[in-house]
């Protein structure tokens, strides 16, 4: 199939490359001339696991341009993956999606034959029916569902594992204006995925609600596991991993995202909860569960700050290992380790920071405030408290005997994901989220 992608950010470029690697002809469009030039020259402008190798494989089937009309003329379906920033009240804005639709409309108006406009960006419910459909019909003079199709087809991916998630979905969500468009997008995904996902094909509005509510449900599991971890810490001999493993084995629950540790962060989960609350408020409903989930999420940072205060007097040195909101990515948006660092600095602590990928993006934030260390051992040297925050796998394999020898007076090691559970230490007072006292 001939496909065009508008927006070549992390999700857009990875998605486009996945389709091209499976043999589809892909036209990639972006307003950033530098990105287009880099891609045309064979360079990968984005840090994402496996993307450089995938682009190399996909290159024969990929073409890049800034010309939206060329993209429409040369494809049967256009996937729009542009930002939908949150407004002050938490609702998403459609500004960039509408801008793209206006850029596509002239070519869509002149084009002979059926064309599918597929919005992938996360949007507020009713956007497709109340905003996008009327706008396209007005600008093109065509009828949606008859002359062109409108689809809402959001993805469920995590930064750092975008390509794996995209190729191996549990479910492909498709909201469609008409049967023809829904069937075409289903067939398109079936030709690309490596797994055998469920296909949820429904109305545009139901798909918009499904996207937000599914992410909110996942964060509910995260907050439940974190609240459970706090309980386990107070019960002698308790181990949150043992408990959640049993809970997750029940098919009514499932084990994914059911692991006590840090709370959720990143560019999607926090804002999706707020957007869901705005949808409810607009309908005159006061939701209770989503605000509670967000509230529990905030308490994780508070508990970690208290752990430092209990262990180290203000002014002491604290080493924070892991700053990105999850392992495998440099993204620090809504990252709880960064929130913790800011709280500790405000309390007068000397803070050293280390992360395998996130340090360059934090240089301006912490300039003159915290010490950014490329070497984890330098970060830990002389520290009174060491906190393992983001669960980067390489932290497990550090020389912890060396770290222990070089740590400060009466050092405390706080292990948020229990990576070092079961190890013996001679100097470290070891504490872990979700483990009760012995």
C-alpha positions in Angstrom: 0.0 0.0 0.0 1.1 3.6 -0.6 1.0 5.5 2.7 2.0 9.0 3.8 3.0 10.0 7.3 2.6 13.6 8.5 4.9 14.2 11.5 8.2 12.4 11.8 8.8 12.6 15.5 9.5 9.5 17.7 6.2 7.8 16.9 5.8 9.0 13.4 9.2 8.1 12.1 9.2 4.7 13.9 5.8 3.9 12.6 6.7 4.9 9.0 9.9 2.8 9.1 8.0 -0.2 10.4 5.6 -0.1 7.4 8.3 0.6 4.9 10.4 -2.3 6.3 7.4 -4.6 5.6 7.3 -3.5 2.0 4.8 -0.6 1.9 5.8 2.5 0.0 6.0 5.4 2.5 6.2 9.1 2.0 7.3 10.9 5.2 6.4 14.6 5.7 7.6 17.0 8.3 7.8 20.8 8.6 11.3 20.7 10.0 13.6 21.1 7.0 16.6 19.9 9.1 14.9 16.6 9.9 14.0 16.0 6.2 17.6 16.7 5.1 19.0 14.3 7.7 16.6 11.6 6.7 17.2 12.1 3.0 21.0 11.9 3.7 20.6 8.6 5.5 21.0 9.9 9.0 18.7 9.0 12.0 17.7 12.2 13.8 16.0 10.5 16.8 17.3 8.4 19.7 15.1 5.3 19.9 16.0 1.7 20.4 16.5 -0.1 17.0 15.6 2.9 14.9 18.8 3.3 12.9 18.9 -0.3 11.9 15.2 -0.3 11.0 15.6 2.9 8.9 18.5 1.2 7.0 16.3 -1.7 6.2 13.3 0.4 5.2 15.2 3.0 3.2 14.4 1.6 -0.3 10.7 2.1 0.4 10.9 5.5 2.1 10.8 9.0 0.6 10.9 12.3 2.5 9.4 15.7 1.6 7.9 18.9 3.1 5.2 18.9 0.4 1.8 17.8 1.8 0.1 17.8 -1.6 2.7 15.4 -2.9 2.1 13.1 0.0 -1.7 13.0 -0.7 -1.2 12.5 -4.4 1.2 9.7 -3.9 -0.7 7.7 -1.3 -4.0 6.0 -0.5 -3.9 6.8 3.2 -2.4 9.6 5.2 -1.5 9.0 8.9 -1.2 12.2 11.0 1.1 12.0 14.0 1.6 15.5 15.3 1.6 17.0 18.8 -1.6 17.8 20.6 -0.3 19.8 23.6 -2.3 20.1 26.8 -4.0 23.4 27.5 -4.0 25.0 30.9 -7.1 23.0 32.0 -5.6 19.7 30.9 -7.6 19.3 27.7 -5.7 18.6 24.4 -5.6 21.2 21.7 -6.3 20.2 18.1 -4.3 23.2 16.7 -1.6 21.2 14.9 -4.0 18.5 13.6 -6.3 21.1 12.2 -3.3 22.8 10.6 -2.3 19.6 8.9 -5.9 19.0 7.7 -5.9 22.5 6.1 -2.6 21.7 4.3 -3.9 18.4 3.0 -7.3 19.7 1.9 -6.4 21.3 -1.5 -4.8 18.1 -2.7 -7.6 16.0 -1.3 -10.2 18.2 -3.0 -8.5 17.7 -6.4 -7.7 14.0 -6.0 -9.7 11.4 -7.9 -10.5 8.3 -5.9 -11.0 7.5 -2.2 -8.4 8.6 0.3 -8.2 7.8 4.0 -7.2 10.5 6.5 -6.0 8.7 9.6 -5.5 10.7 12.8 -3.0 8.9 15.1 -2.4 11.8 17.6 -4.2 11.5 20.9 -7.2 13.8 20.8 -10.2 14.7 23.0 -13.4 12.7 22.4 -15.8 14.1 19.7 -12.9 15.9 17.9 -13.3 13.7 14.8 -17.1 14.1 14.5 -17.4 17.7 15.6 -14.2 19.3 14.4 -12.3 17.2 11.8 -15.1 15.8 9.7 -16.9 19.2 9.2 -13.6 20.9 8.5 -12.5 18.4 5.8 -16.0 18.4 4.2 -16.0 22.2 4.1 -12.5 22.5 2.7 -12.8 19.8 0.1 -16.4 19.9 -0.9 -16.5 16.1 -0.5 -18.6 13.8 1.7 -16.9 11.9 4.5 -17.5 8.2 4.2 -18.4 8.5 0.5 -15.5 10.4 -1.1 -12.9 10.1 1.6 -12.6 8.2 4.9 -11.7 9.5 8.4 -10.1 7.2 10.9 -8.9 7.6 14.4 -6.1 5.1 15.1 -4.0 5.9 18.2 -1.1 3.8 19.2 -0.2 2.3 22.6 3.6 2.5 22.8 6.2 3.3 25.4 9.3 5.4 24.6 12.4 3.3 24.5 10.5 0.3 23.1 8.4 2.1 20.4 9.3 -0.3 17.5 8.8 -3.5 19.5 5.4 -2.2 20.9 4.3 -1.1 17.4 5.1 -4.4 15.8 3.7 -6.5 18.7 0.5 -4.8 19.8 -2.0 -6.6 22.1 -4.8 -4.6 20.3 -5.2 -2.4 17.3 -7.7 0.4 17.9 -9.5 1.7 14.9 -12.3 4.3 14.9 -13.8 4.7 11.4 -16.2 7.0 9.7 -17.3 4.1 7.4 -16.9 0.3 6.9 -14.5 0.7 4.0 -12.0 2.8 5.8 -12.1 0.7 8.9 -11.5 -2.5 6.9 -8.6 -0.9 4.9 -6.7 0.2 8.0 -7.3 -3.2 9.7 -5.8 -4.9 6.6 -2.9 -2.4 6.6 -2.0 -3.3 10.2 -2.5 -7.0 9.7 0.2 -6.8 6.9 2.7 -5.2 9.3 2.4 -6.6 12.8 4.4 -9.6 14.1 1.9 -10.5 16.7 -1.8 -11.6 16.4 -3.6 -8.7 18.0 -7.2 -8.1 18.7 -8.7 -5.6 16.3 -11.2 -3.2 17.9 -13.0 -1.5 15.1 -15.7 1.0 16.2 -17.0 4.5 15.8 -14.7 7.5 15.9 -16.1 8.8 19.2 -15.9 5.4 21.0 -12.3 5.0 19.8 -11.4 8.5 21.2 -12.9 7.5 24.6 -11.2 4.1 24.5 -7.7 5.6 24.0 -8.0 7.9 27.0 -9.8 5.4 29.3 -7.4 2.5 28.6 -4.4 4.6 29.6 -6.2 5.8 32.7 -6.9 2.2 33.6 -3.2 1.3 33.2 -2.2 4.2 35.6 -4.7 2.9 38.1 -2.8 -0.4 38.1 0.5 1.5 38.6 -0.9 3.5 41.5 -2.5 0.4 43.1 0.9 -1.4 43.0 2.6 1.6 44.5 0.1 2.0 47.3 0.4 -1.7 48.0 4.2 -1.3 48.1 3.8 1.4 50.8 1.7 -1.0 52.8 4.2 -3.9 52.4 7.0 -1.6 53.7 5.1 -1.5 57.1 4.6 -5.2 57.4 7.5 -7.3 58.7 8.7 -9.8 56.0 6.4 -8.5 53.3 7.6 -8.4 49.7 5.5 -6.5 47.1 6.9 -8.5 44.2 5.7 -11.8 45.7 2.2 -10.3 46.3 1.9 -8.6 42.9 3.1 -11.7 41.1 0.2 -13.7 42.6 -2.3 -10.9 41.9 -1.2 -10.6 38.3 -1.5 -14.3 37.7 -5.3 -13.9 38.0 -6.6 -13.3 34.5 -9.1 -10.8 35.9 -6.1 -8.6 36.7 -3.0 -9.4 34.7 0.6 -8.7 35.6 1.5 -5.8 33.3 2.2 -2.5 35.0 1.5 -4.2 38.4 4.9 -3.6 40.0 5.5 -1.3 43.0 8.2 1.2 42.3 8.2 4.8 41.0 5.0 6.3 39.8 4.0 6.9 36.2 5.5 9.8 34.3 6.4 10.7 30.7 4.5 12.5 28.0 1.3 10.4 28.0 0.0 8.9 31.2 -0.1 12.1 33.4 -1.8 14.2 30.8 -4.2 11.5 29.7 -5.6 11.4 33.2 -6.1 15.1 33.3 -7.8 15.1 29.9 -10.1 12.3 31.0 -11.1 14.4 34.0 -11.9 17.3 31.7 -14.1 15.1 29.5 -16.1 14.0 32.5 -16.4 17.6 33.8 -17.7 18.7 30.4 -20.4 16.1 30.7 -21.3 17.2 34.2 -19.8 14.3 36.0 -17.4 14.5 38.9 -15.1 11.5 38.5 -13.4 10.2 41.7 -11.0 7.4 40.6 -8.8 9.3 38.2 -8.0 12.1 40.7 -7.2 9.5 43.3 -4.8 7.7 40.9 -3.0 11.0 40.2 -2.9 11.8 44.0 -1.3 8.4 44.8 1.2 9.0 42.1 2.3 12.2 43.7 2.8 10.5 47.1 5.7 8.4 45.7 8.0 11.4 45.4 6.9 12.5 48.9 7.8 9.1 50.4 11.2 9.1 48.7 12.0 12.6 50.0 11.0 11.5 53.5 13.4 8.5 53.2 16.3 10.9 52.4 15.4 13.2 55.3 15.2 10.3 57.7 18.6 9.0 56.6 20.7 12.1 56.0 20.7 15.6 57.6 20.1 18.5 55.3 23.3 19.5 53.6 24.5 15.9 53.1 25.3 14.4 49.7 22.7 12.4 47.9 23.3 10.5 44.7 20.3 9.9 42.4 20.9 7.2 39.8 18.3 7.2 37.0 16.5 10.3 35.9 14.5 9.5 32.8 10.8 8.6 33.5 11.6 5.0 32.4 14.6 2.9 31.3 15.5 2.9 27.6 14.8 6.6 26.9 16.3 10.1 27.6 12.8 11.6 28.2 12.4 13.4 31.5 9.0 14.8 31.1 7.0 14.4 34.3 9.8 12.1 35.5 9.6 11.5 39.3 13.4 11.3 39.8 13.7 14.9 38.5 10.9 16.0 40.8 12.8 14.4 43.7 16.0 16.1 42.8 14.3 19.5 42.8 12.7 18.8 46.2 16.0 17.8 47.7 17.9 20.8 46.3 15.2 23.0 47.9 15.8 21.3 51.2 19.5 22.2 51.1 21.0 18.8 50.0 24.0 18.5 47.8 22.7 16.4 44.9 24.6 14.4 42.3 22.8 13.1 39.3 23.6 10.2 36.9 21.6 8.6 34.0 22.8 6.7 30.9 20.9 8.9 28.5 19.1 11.8 30.3 22.0 14.1 31.4 22.3 16.3 28.3 18.7 17.3 28.5 19.0 18.3 32.2 22.1 20.4 31.9 20.1 23.7 31.7 17.6 22.7 34.4 20.3 21.9 37.0 23.1 24.2 36.0 24.7 25.6 39.1 22.4 23.6 41.3 23.2 19.9 41.1 26.3 18.0 39.9 25.7 15.9 36.7 28.0 12.9 36.6 28.7 10.8 33.5 30.3 8.2 35.8 28.0 6.5 38.3 30.9 5.8 40.7 31.7 9.5 40.7 28.1 10.3 41.6 28.2 7.8 44.5 31.6 8.7 45.9 31.2 10.2 49.4 27.4 10.1 49.2 25.5 9.6 52.4 22.4 8.3 50.5 22.3 6.6 47.1 19.0 6.1 45.4 18.4 3.7 42.6 15.5 5.4 40.8 14.9 4.5 37.1 15.3 0.8 36.6 18.1 0.9 34.1 19.4 -2.7 33.8 23.1 -1.6 33.9 22.7 -0.4 37.5 22.2 -4.1 38.5 25.7 -4.9 37.2 27.6 -2.0 38.8 30.5 -2.9 41.1 28.5 -2.4 44.3 31.4 -3.4 46.5 33.4 -0.5 45.0 30.4 1.9 45.5 30.1 0.7 49.1 33.7 1.3 49.9 33.7 4.8 48.5 30.4 6.0 49.9 30.1 8.5 52.7 29.6 8.1 56.4 26.8 5.6 57.5 25.6 5.3 53.9 22.0 4.4 53.0 21.1 2.6 49.7 17.5 3.0 48.6 16.5 0.6 45.9 13.2 1.7 44.2 12.8 -1.4 42.0 14.5 -4.0 44.2 17.3 -4.6 41.7 19.7 -5.5 44.4 17.3 -7.5 46.6 19.1 -10.4 48.2 22.6 -9.0 48.1 24.7 -8.6 51.2 26.3 -5.3 52.2 28.8 -4.5 54.9 28.4 -0.7 55.1 25.2 0.1 53.2 21.9 0.2 55.2 19.8 -1.2 52.5 16.2 -0.1 52.0 13.8 -0.9 49.2 10.4 0.2 48.1 7.9 -2.5 48.8 10.0 -4.6 51.2 8.9 -4.8 54.9 11.4 -4.8 57.7 13.1 -8.1 58.5 
